[in-house]
Amino acid sequence: MTRRFTCLLATTALAFALVACGGDDSSKASPEPSTAEATATATPKAPATTKPTASDTATTPPTTTKPATDGIPSLFPDDFPFPENLNTTESRDESVTALLSGTTTSTADEFIEFYDSRLPGLGWTLDDTTSSGGSHVFTRDGLWVSIVAGDIPGASDTSFQISLQELG
């Protein structure tokens, strides 16, 4: 129960961070490039529709955390859907957790609807007690996934984060 509460707290904090860090028209300029500029200069990635094969990662030495260039973390089930319009900026694969984050050209609502319409058909159950707005949580077969999306103010992109955890 403590682990579930911790996951809920982390998901809620992430959702607030996505909303709070967005800024508004009265925000002062930052010396750092904006999220939109950083996204525009990021190296685009091939559509994230399949996981890398063993040959894709055979030359990479084993580590606990894999960089974004390794694609979809291997902890994600083979049937887990990913929209084709993802620009992945971070991909981590650890022993019992995985993270995929970046931007998409879909709106936050469209991104969440993509998962709301597909995951239940694949056996995932929406957790109504921890899901709201741009943050939805699903469970299936000892796995917990948090999907968070937020529109980037002043940009046409949406930021997203998909966290997967094995429940122990």
PAZAPA-4460 file (N, C-alpha, C; in steps of 0.05 Angstrom, whole numbers, plus 32768, in hexadecimal, padded with zeros to 4 digits):
% residues 168
    n_x    n_y    n_z   ca_x   ca_y   ca_z    c_x    c_y    c_z   seq   type   mol
   8010   7FE8   8000   8000   8000   8000   8011   8019   8000     1      M     A
   8028   8018   800E   803A   802F   800F   8046   8034   7FF4     2      T     A
   804D   801F   7FE5   8058   8022   7FCB   8043   802F   7FB8     3      R     A
   802B   8027   7FBA   8016   8032   7FA9   8011   804F   7FB0     4      R     A
   8012   8056   7FCA   800F   8072   7FD2   8026   8083   7FC7     5      F     A
   803E   8078   7FC8   8056   8086   7FBE   8053   808A   7FA0     6      T     A
   804A   8076   7F92   8046   8079   7F75   8031   808E   7F6F     7      C     A
   801B   808E   7F7E   8006   80A2   7F7A   8011   80BD   7F80     8      L     A
   8021   80C0   7F95   802C   80DA   7F9C   803F   80E4   7F86     9      L     A
   8050   80D2   7F7B   8062   80D9   7F66   8054   80E1   7F4D    10      A     A
   803E   80D3   7F46   802F   80D9   7F2E   8021   80F5   7F31    11      T     A
   8016   80FA   7F49   8009   8113   7F4E   801E   812A   7F4C    12      T     A
   8035   8126   7F58   804A   813A   7F57   8053   8140   7F3B    13      A     A
   8055   812B   7F2A   805D   812F   7F0E   8047   813F   7F00    14      L     A
   802E   8138   7F04   8018   8147   7EF7   8019   8164   7EFF    15      A     A
   801D   816A   7F18   801F   8186   7F21   8037   8194   7F15    16      F     A
   804E   8185   7F13   8066   8191   7F07   8061   8198   7EEA    17      A     A
   8054   8186   7EDB   804E   818C   7EBF   803D   81A5   7EBC    18      L     A
   8029   81A8   7ECD   8018   81C0   7ECC   8026   81D8   7ED6    19      V     A
   8034   81D6   7EED   8041   81ED   7EFA   8059   81F8   7EEA    20      A     A
   8067   81E7   7EDD   807F   81F0   7ECE   8079   81FB   7EB3    21      C     A
   8060   81FB   7EAB   8058   8204   7E91   805C   8222   7E8D    22      G     A
   805A   8232   7EA2   805D   824F   7E9F   8044   825B   7E92    23      G     A
   8044   8275   7E8E   802E   8283   7E80   8039   829B   7E71    24      D     A
   8027   82AB   7E66   8030   82C2   7E56   8040   82D6   7E67    25      D     A
   803C   82D8   7E81   804A   82EB   7E91   8064   82E1   7E9C    26      S     A
   806C   82C8   7E96   8085   82BD   7EA0   809C   82CC   7E94    27      S     A
   80B2   82CF   7EA4   80CA   82DC   7E9A   80DA   82C9   7E89    28      K     A
   80E9   82D4   7E76   80F9   82C3   7E64   810F   82B5   7E74    29      A     A
   8115   829E   7E6B   812A   828E   7E78   8142   828E   7E66    30      S     A
   815A   828E   7E72   8172   828D   7E61   8175   8272   7E53    31      P     A
   8167   825E   7E5D   8168   8243   7E51   8154   8242   7E3A    32      E     A
   8159   8231   7E26   8145   822E   7E10   812B   8224   7E1B    33      P     A
   8115   822D   7E0E   80FB   8224   7E17   80F8   8206   7E10    34      S     A
   80E3   81FA   7E1C   80DD   81DE   7E17   80D9   81DA   7DF9    35      T     A
   80CA   81ED   7DEC   80C5   81EA   7DD0   80DF   81EB   7DC0    36      A     A
   80F2   81FD   7DC7   810B   81FF   7DB9   811C   81E6   7DBE    37      E     A
   811C   81DD   7DD6   812C   81C5   7DDC   8121   81AD   7DCD    38      A     A
   8106   81AB   7DCB   80F9   8196   7DBC   8101   8197   7D9F    39      T     A
   8101   81B0   7D94   8106   81B4   7D78   8123   81AC   7D71    40      A     A
   8135   81AF   7D85   8151   81A8   7D7F   8158   818C   7D87    41      T     A
   8146   817E   7D95   814B   8162   7D9C   814C   8151   7D84    42      A     A
   815B   813C   7D84   815D   812A   7D6E   8143   811A   7D6C    43      T     A
   8134   811B   7D56   811B   810C   7D54   8122   80EE   7D54    44      P     A
   810F   80DF   7D5D   8112   80C2   7D60   80FE   80B5   7D4D    45      K     A
   8104   809E   7D44   80F1   808F   7D34   80D8   808A   7D44    46      A     A
   80C1   8086   7D37   80A8   8081   7D46   80AC   806B   7D5A    47      P     A
   80A2   8070   7D72   80A5   805D   7D88   808F   8048   7D88    48      A     A
   808F   8037   7D74   807A   8023   7D72   8084   8007   7D78    49      T     A
   809E   8003   7D79   80A8   7FE9   7D7F   80C0   7FEB   7D92    50      T     A
   80C5   7FD7   7DA1   80DC   7FD6   7DB3   80F5   7FD0   7DA3    51      K     A
   810C   7FD8   7DAD   8125   7FD0   7D9F   8129   7FB2   7DA1    52      P     A
   8136   7FA7   7D8D   813C   7F8A   7D8D   8156   7F86   7D9C    53      T     A
   815C   7F6D   7DA2   8174   7F66   7DB0   818D   7F70   7DA0    54      A     A
   818B   7F6F   7D86   81A2   7F78   7D76   81A6   7F96   7D78    55      S     A
   8190   7FA5   7D7D   8192   7FC2   7D80   81A2   7FCA   7D99    56      D     A
   81A0   7FB9   7DAE   81AD   7FC0   7DC7   81C5   7FAE   7DCE    57      T     A
   81CC   7F9C   7DBC   81E1   7F88   7DC1   81FC   7F96   7DC6    58      A     A
   8202   7FAC   7DB9   821B   7FB9   7DBC   821C   7FCC   7DD3    59      T     A
   8205   7FD1   7DE0   8204   7FE3   7DF7   820B   7FD4   7E10    60      T     A
   821E   7FDD   7E20   8224   7FCF   7E39   820C   7FD0   7E4C    61      P     A
   8208   7FBB   7E5C   81F1   7FBB   7E6E   81F4   7FD1   7E83    62      P     A
   81DE   7FE0   7E87   81DD   7FF5   7E9C   81C2   7FF3   7EA9    63      T     A
   81BF   8001   7EBF   81A5   8002   7ECC   8192   8015   7EBE    64      T     A
   819C   802A   7EB3   818C   803E   7EA6   8195   8040   7E89    65      T     A
   8182   803E   7E76   8189   8040   7E5A   8182   805C   7E51    66      K     A
   8192   8069   7E40   818B   8083   7E35   8175   8081   7E20    67      P     A
   816A   8098   7E19   8154   809A   7E06   8159   808D   7DEB    68      A     A
   8172   808C   7DE3   8178   8080   7DC9   8172   8063   7DC7    69      T     A
   816E   8055   7DDE   8168   8039   7DDE   814B   8033   7DD8    70      D     A
   813A   8048   7DD4   811E   8043   7DCD   810C   803D   7DE5    71      G     A
   80F9   802C   7DE0   80E5   8025   7DF5   80F1   8013   7E0A    72      I     A
   80EE   801A   7E23   80F9   8009   7E38   80EE   7FEC   7E37    73      P     A
   80FF   7FD8   7E3B   80F7   7FBC   7E38   80E3   7FB3   7E4D    74      S     A
   80DF   7FC1   7E63   80CB   7FB9   7E77   80AF   7FBC   7E6C    75      L     A
   80AB   7FCE   7E58   8090   7FD1   7E4D   8088   7FB7   7E3F    76      F     A
   806F   7FAE   7E44   8066   7F96   7E36   8066   7F99   7E18    77      P     A
   806A   7F83   7E09   806B   7F85   7DEC   8052   7F91   7DDF    78      D     A
   803B   7F8D   7DEC   8022   7F97   7DE1   801B   7FB4   7DEA    79      D     A
   802D   7FC1   7DF9   8027   7FDC   7E03   8028   7FEF   7DEB    80      F     A
   8012   7FFF   7DE7   8011   8010   7DCF   8020   802B   7DD4    81      P     A
   802B   8035   7DBE   8038   804F   7DBF   802F   805F   7DA6    82      F     A
   8026   8078   7DA9   801F   8088   7D92   8037   808B   7D80    83      P     A
   8033   808F   7D66   8049   8092   7D53   8056   80AD   7D54    84      E     A
   8048   80C1   7D60   8052   80DC   7D5E   8062   80E4   7D78    85      N     A
   8071   80D1   7D83   8081   80D7   7D9B   809D   80E1   7D94    86      L     A
   80A6   80F4   7DA3   80C2   80FC   7DA2   80CD   80F6   7DBE    87      N     A
   80DA   80DF   7DC1   80E4   80D6   7DDB   80FD   80E5   7DE2    88      T     A
   80FD   80F2   7DFA   8115   8100   7E04   8122   80F1   7E1B    89      T     A
   8114   80DE   7E27   811F   80CF   7E3D   8113   80B3   7E3D    90      E     A
   8124   809F   7E40   811C   8083   7E42   812D   8075   7E56    91      S     A
   8121   806C   7E6B   8130   805E   7E80   8123   8042   7E85    92      R     A
   8135   802F   7E89   812C   8014   7E8E   813C   8009   7EA6    93      D     A
   812F   8007   7EBC   813C   7FFD   7ED4   812F   7FE2   7EDC    94      E     A
   8139   7FD6   7EF1   8130   7FBB   7EF7   8112   7FB7   7EFA    95      S     A
   8104   7FC9   7F08   80E7   7FC6   7F0B   80D8   7FDF   7F03    96      V     A
   80E5   7FF3   7EF8   80D8   800B   7EEE   80E2   8013   7ED3    97      T     A
   80D2   8020   7EC4   80D9   802A   7EAA   80CD   8046   7EA6    98      A     A
   80D9   8057   7E96   80D0   8072   7E91   80D4   8079   7E74    99      L     A
   80C0   8086   7E69   80C2   8090   7E4E   80B5   80AC   7E4E   100      L     A
   80C4   80C0   7E46   80B9   80DB   7E46   80C3   80EA   7E2D   101      S     A
   80B5   8100   7E27   80BB   8110   7E10   80A4   8122   7E08   102      G     A
   80A1   8126   7DEE   808B   8136   7DE4   807C   8128   7DCE   103      T     A
   8065   8132   7DC8   8054   8127   7DB3   8045   813F   7DA6   104      T     A
   803D   813B   7D8D   802E   8150   7D80   8010   814E   7D86   105      T     A
   8008   8139   7D94   7FEC   8137   7D9D   7FE8   814A   7DB5   106      S     A
   7FCF   8151   7DBA   7FC9   8161   7DD2   7FCA   814E   7DE9   107      T     A
   7FCA   8159   7E01   7FCB   8148   7E19   7FB2   8136   7E1A   108      A     A
   7F9A   8142   7E14   7F82   8132   7E14   7F82   811C   7DFF   109      D     A
   7F8D   8121   7DE7   7F8F   810C   7DD3   7FA2   80F6   7DDC   110      E     A
   7FB8   80FE   7DE9   7FCC   80EA   7DF2   7FBF   80D8   7E07   111      F     A
   7FB1   80E4   7E1B   7FA4   80D4   7E30   7F8E   80C3   7E24   112      I     A
   7F7F   80CD   7E11   7F69   80BE   7E04   7F75   80A6   7DF4   113      E     A
   7F8D   80AA   7DE8   7F9A   8094   7DDA   7F9C   807B   7DEC   114      F     A
   7FA5   8080   7E05   7FA9   806A   7E18   7F8E   8061   7E24   115      Y     A
   7F7D   8074   7E2A   7F62   806D   7E35   7F53   805B   7E22   116      D     A
   7F57   805E   7E08   7F48   804F   7DF4   7F56   8034   7DED   117      S     A
   7F6F   8031   7DF2   7F7E   8019   7DEB   7F84   8006   7E02   118      R     A
   7F8D   8011   7E18   7F96   7FFF   7E2E   7F81   7FED   7E39   119      L     A
   7F68   7FF6   7E3E   7F54   7FE3   7E48   7F50   7FCB   7E36   120      P     A
   7F51   7FCE   7E1C   7F4F   7FB8   7E0A   7F66   7FA4   7E0B   121      G     A
   7F7C   7FAD   7E18   7F94   7F9C   7E1B   7F96   7F90   7E37   122      L     A
   7F80   7F93   7E46   7F7F   7F88   7E61   7F88   7F9B   7E78   123      G     A
   7F8E   7FB4   7E72   7F95   7FC7   7E86   7F7C   7FD3   7E93   124      W     A
   7F7D   7FD8   7EAD   7F67   7FE3   7EBC   7F6E   7FFF   7EC5   125      T     A
   7F5D   8012   7EBE   7F60   802E   7EC6   7F5B   8030   7EE4   126      L     A
   7F6D   803C   7EF3   7F69   8040   7F10   7F5C   805B   7F14   127      D     A
   7F41   805A   7F17   7F32   8073   7F1A   7F39   8083   7F33   128      D     A
   7F45   8076   7F47   7F4B   8085   7F60   7F64   8096   7F5D   129      T     A
   7F75   8090   7F4A   7F8E   809F   7F47   7F90   80AD   7F2C   130      T     A
   7F7C   80AB   7F1B   7F7D   80B7   7F01   7F6B   80D0   7EFF   131      S     A
   7F76   80E5   7EF3   7F66   80FD   7EEE   7F74   810E   7EDA   132      S     A
   7F64   811D   7ECA   7F6F   8130   7EB7   7F84   8123   7EA5   133      G     A
   7F9C   812F   7EA5   7FB2   8127   7E94   7FC4   8112   7EA1   134      G     A
   7FB9   8104   7EB5   7FC9   80EF   7EC3   7FB7   80D6   7EC8   135      S     A
   7FBD   80C1   7EBA   7FAE   80A8   7EBD   7FC0   8091   7EC5   136      H     A
   7FB5   8080   7ED6   7FC4   8069   7EE0   7FB5   804F   7ED9   137      V     A
   7FC4   803C   7ECE   7FB8   8022   7EC6   7FC8   800C   7ED4   138      F     A
   7FBB   7FF5   7ED8   7FC9   7FDD   7EE3   7FC2   7FC5   7ED2   139      T     A
   7FD5   7FB2   7ED2   7FD0   7F98   7EC4   7FE6   7F85   7ECC   140      R     A
   7FDE   7F6D   7ED4   7FF1   7F57   7ED8   800A   7F5F   7EE8   141      D     A
   8006   7F6C   7EFF   801D   7F74   7F0F   802D   7F8C   7F05   142      G     A
   8022   7F9A   7EF2   802F   7FB3   7EE8   801D   7FCB   7EED   143      L     A
   802A   7FE1   7EF2   801C   7FFB   7EF7   8028   800F   7EE3   144      W     A
   8017   801D   7ED4   8021   8031   7EC2   8013   804C   7EC7   145      V     A
   8023   8061   7EC7   8019   807C   7ECB   801E   808B   7EB1   146      S     A
   8009   8097   7EA6   800B   80A6   7E8D   8003   80C2   7E93   147      I     A
   8016   80D5   7E8F   8012   80F1   7E95   8018   8101   7E7C   148      V     A
   8007   8114   7E76   800B   8126   7E5F   8002   8142   7E65   149      A     A
   8010   8155   7E5B   8009   8171   7E5F   8011   8182   7E47   150      G     A
   7FFE   8193   7E3E   8004   81A5   7E28   801A   81B9   7E30   151      D     A
   802C   81BF   7E1E   8041   81D2   7E23   8037   81EE   7E1A   152      I     A
   8034   8200   7E2D   8029   821B   7E26   803B   8228   7E11   153      P     A
   802E   8234   7DFD   803C   8242   7DE8   8049   8230   7DD3   154      G     A
   8045   8216   7DD5   8051   8203   7DC2   803B   81F1   7DB7   155      A     A
   8040   81E5   7DA1   802D   81D2   7D95   8031   81B6   7D9F   156      S     A
   8045   81B1   7DB0   804B   8196   7DBA   803F   8192   7DD6   157      D     A
   803E   8179   7DDE   8035   8171   7DF8   804B   8160   7E04   158      T     A
   8051   8165   7E1E   8064   8154   7E2B   8056   813C   7E37   159      S     A
   8064   8126   7E39   8059   810D   7E44   806D   80FE   7E54   160      F     A
   8063   80EE   7E66   8074   80DB   7E75   8064   80C2   7E7A   161      Q     A
   8070   80AC   7E74   8063   8091   7E78   8076   8082   7E8B   162      I     A
   806C   807C   7EA3   807C   806D   7EB7   8070   8052   7EBB   163      S     A
   8080   803E   7EBA   8077   8022   7EBE   8086   8016   7ED6   164      L     A
   8077   8008   7EE7   8083   7FFC   7EFE   8078   7FE0   7F03   165      Q     A
   8089   7FCD   7F0A   8080   7FB3   7F12   8077   7FB5   7F2F   166      E     A
   805F   7FAB   7F35   8055   7FAC   7F50   805F   7F93   7F5E   167      L     A
   806A   7F97   7F75   8076   7F80   7F83   8066   7F78   7F9A   168      G     A
***
